Amino acid sequence: MWSSGSHLKRVSAAATDGRTSNVRYIQSELKVLYQSILDSRERVLEVIASNTSTTEIEAEVEFSLAIAEVRQHYDEINFDQAIANEYKIARGENNPGRWVGHGVVVVRPITHTRFYAVISAVACAIAAGNTFIVECDKDPVDDLFPALFQPLDWELYALVQGPITNHDILSTALIVDQTGTTDSPDSVISSPNLRSIAVLDRTADVEKAATQILSAHLAFSGQSPHAPDLIVVNEWVKQKLIDTIIRERQRIGRKIRSSHSDDLQWKIPVTEAESRGEAKLIKTEGLYMIDVHDKSSPLVAQRGGGRYLTLLKVSSLADAVLTLTQTPEYLVAYHFADPAAGKFLSQQINSHWSFINHIPVQLLVGPALPLKQGPFSPNLRYTKEMLSKLRPEVILPDQGSIVGLEDLHNPTSSKLQLLRQRETQPLREMGQGPGTAIGFFEQGIILGALVIVLPVVSVVGYSGWIFGRKVLFTFAWRLAGL
């Protein structure tokens, strides 16, 4: 069932014998994996749903997303284009976009939605031209993998119990660490300890935002690293948010598994905060909202999840930014606001990913998005670029280069003279508008000045006219008296 030391060596050797870089081999193994998962559907769903924090619907979603990743990696293979790229140098063409597999990929999976977590990494490892090793433990899902992977090439994969300790493999392998515990430089790391937050501006569609936040928080018992557990809300819409969450919670009958330790973790801090007037506990069916009034309260920094959801009010967009920049970075930020305010928030709050006015359901399944970002794909947790290495091939000299190797030994070369002339050529104009152009902030200043100055000028002018009229009338009266 579990791989021996000799088998690990064969898996390591298979990463270098060339088979994993063969496009037909990659296609074949992905197709075999897809069929094996499909044939095991009922058994997989049964094991996933046996987890007390997962409903039958959530188990189906996890399974569907996992097998969809295998399909997408398979569908993205263009055999004709791959062969054309392979022979570019032979045809006298540059091949700057050449990627090769890293070799051996070690998968260190997270417990949350573990089936998807493993399959998403394994499918990408195969697609990128690697062999793979999965670190298993006593999770029931891990018992599925020996039979599930059995139809694959025996030397393509290995299953080990616990963290791998083979130094020879670790020294060259790429570690896909979903737990955030490795310090290896050759790794694709997820950081589940980074916080995910939601921000509601007064311009937001509050009912839509409340429904999405609540649904995301309840799904999979709030265990996803991408489920928001701190909601920063504008004071003008806070009560509407609370009312909507209470109403929607009654409509959504999803029960949340909350451990005794979670309750103990929150009970004392919330009680103490309430006694100091820093927060108020709002209870609804299966959900505790902690309405924090004091931004310095320790409750703001405490991670939520499960039945606990923390709310923090702010007075403006600027206040929200100032409040949230006290934490260096966030994993994901969901901004509910009009597009202009969403742009401002996403560019001012330091989160690895920002989503405006929606929470993608696929984010609630699987490990935290890896911090090593390649081209973003909403449907793939890992892309081939993350698990491979760029190895460009160049056969054509750079036509833009002025100096050649022969000129390095000829101080009188005309090409060197041309190079010196280029040094002093001015840069092109920036194309910036004149300084007199009125921008957004200048418009605000002018508008503010008009609002303040015009009434003052009007009052002063009217007072001057009254005073002047009075002086003239007095002077004329005295002349008449003479």
Steps between C-alpha positions, in 0.01 A plus 500: 500500500774747601808549286835355602835673483590314183175608336571864588831466315318367191257793512795738524674327207185515288506879533830511310466223239296722265161325509324775700589761237334299223169661406330170415609357836354800684174470305475130573561531874252786539238299311560197722476715812175658381339162431616356831346791692179473302475124561547557874241777527259336743772381734672838497175685575428261786838562662489878454146525641602293804678812624264662751580848370391419141151466357411270210469800266839630608649154441364504144639847439844393625498189280383693192762771541774240546419300188446825306862597570622174347281563196624858456866398514426230243303735273777760506744262335546587133703213358572657161613827659715315754680310224544820299656670803729203565654529152529880482877496541532232231310735266728791590244677723533627855299323771485757782190347663643155573393353836626174649384302801671560831556128554337356814211686661428427867139576597441596864120527515274697731220328691221727370331344193795264479387308190498815287821619666690189389345454154550866401872477581550153349325583171710812457821314588430248221401771251821694573718194432582373850478188711336548840501384861202555733554526875207317663382462857202342675239705315232267353538670162861382479380139496345570159825582322668156475210365293438829324859534374555127436420524123775762453857421403641339816816713481307825458391529862560399861294514818677543834379521857583830665753759381764360267848482655708376206766773469601402146144558378433812708820665377375502141119480531248780470276499810137600457436595861135573571559516877744793495757315712797458266796734472641343184589751227379251237136504600156621401357611832148572612457706815173401668586712803462823304159655561217543250283808545199676352447877474157659453484859386183706527470472118471119518198289419468401866251216456710332231816550706340361815372191319838425340698557820266283707493221241880500475536501878259210545627281214715206611441612862707813440823299470615648168800735528318722249182535708484858637504511880544877547242733348591868488178692436410865458300624798219624273418147380607292800154447646359403160780246465425350841126483432559333161741243642249408773222463244714300258633277779147391577441426132824303456457196719864392475626378840855584604723265691668698775744334736502547874846657472366762258231599750756524782731704278230765453290487817739671743636769260145594387372516859791722604459725194128541573573598860737771375249625244727400207262257334154351495412137433209450258362146504294346225434140407836323486693825452664747736573848365746702707429869443828669598478870588864558595761452225770436761309204644692169489191347339586675172819296467344171611430256217137405457356203316231251583211669679686827567500802270662830599360837389693827527346833404686781324394851403640522147716340233807673642414375847468145367842522333667646810344232717596208278855614426585423863539141375785461245314278252188293447438186299180611324294818526143519375394861434132580470463850356445685175783445248684824581502429874588134430803614301613724784463227762669228294801722431539634853447182705786252472342165415638233269169488314211745482151419380244774442131438577518119490644198679588217255360172633802304375722693741322339795630158390861394534816659637580868523601653169878451467711805567718420198270651243507402139238606248178512704244235413161508674450127441848362574658512844838428344619588151771318305728802524500467881629141486750533217809699403547745213782383273514725189685387186649767273666440162457840329726789607329807639442729203471799731852462631740762359828354620629153412768288666759614243449863607617431858859489374485794256492843673460676162195298397228705332244304700658623823473855371132446426454357848653814653271721292197316628608562860434873461171478312219655707216283625164539328253746646279368779182625337379646828237770478581860597527579869199728468273205426232456762494153650273321743655644814526849355130487418428415862712789625336745261153377589578529870635848452192608308272359767684692772617815321187592300272536807770703676549728199125542464455593865796739493380658175144544625624645831728738312213615282278566805779681679589710192137587443467612860812718477380665178156561646652661812731717292215614272281582801772719649546684170128567486515639853760752394 
